[in-house]
Amino acid sequence: MKKKITILTPTYNEVDNINELYSRISKITKKNHKYDFEHLFIDNSSSDGSINKIKQIAKKDKKVKAILNTRNFGIVDSMMHAFKQLDTDACIHIASDLQDPPEVIPDLIKKWEEGFKIVILIKKTSEEAKFMFFIRKLYYRFLSLISETPPIENSTGNGLIDRKVIEILKSIKDPIPFFRGLLVEIGFPIGKVYFKQHKREQGATKNSLYGLYELALVGITNHSKVPIRILSIFGFILSILSFILTIIYLFLKFFYWEDFEAGIAPVLIGLFFFGSIQMFFLGLIGEYIAVIHSRVRDKPPVIESERINF
């Protein structure tokens, strides 16, 4: 009996890419007779005609399945929801914008056949804006320094996961997962497939600056306790310094009452400095509390409006 492999592609307003995405994936899977392939779209309530194109493809090809969400729940939640619906031997998840070329699928399968239960796509080079590539690289290096389980640098978050990993993901109840860090936390040896990331040819990117900022904070709060510990250490050090300065000022004022004038400048500088530090760390504490709040609510990550070919 053939092993089953699911190709998972999340979509949101990718009407210009869906036909080419399906065509290129179909071309690869039809050449490989060793496995039984299926293609699963999960759509975040696209408004540009993507849903109609997916339905047309699914009508012609019963190997194509679809989950249509009631609204845009975000790519991470959609993917995690899709994983939990799978009954397959392996899942290959790639972006629908074609920046991760479907032609890497055979390389991912080859690594899986070598025994890797997790195979990750890694950008060797990228045609994206140099500034964004630099910022991403800087962020992952920073995350590597503060995380207990450092994520893989330059990973797109896409790749292949084995049935065993899928079952582990199904058991994890995390309402705001950081998928790239989660795969490393699981602990299996990770296979790597390097590729050149092309620039987006069709459509517009869905990654806003706020979305990237939110994802970055999720990565930090989910996988590191270092920032919250720095807060307590920094607060302790500042309190010691404040106490020492108080003693010095008191001593100078007491013994040089007429000559020593502290002035208003040190007071204002100290006030603004400590105020800004407090605001920064209060915001950081708020992020951790927001994570706790999301877990306490225990709401479903995705609400479906329709399933096709299940």
Summary of the structure (lengths in Angstrom):
residues: 310
radius of gyration: 25.1
end to end distance: 20.6
largest distance: 95.2
contacts: 897
relative contact order: 0.14
helix: 51%
strand: 19%
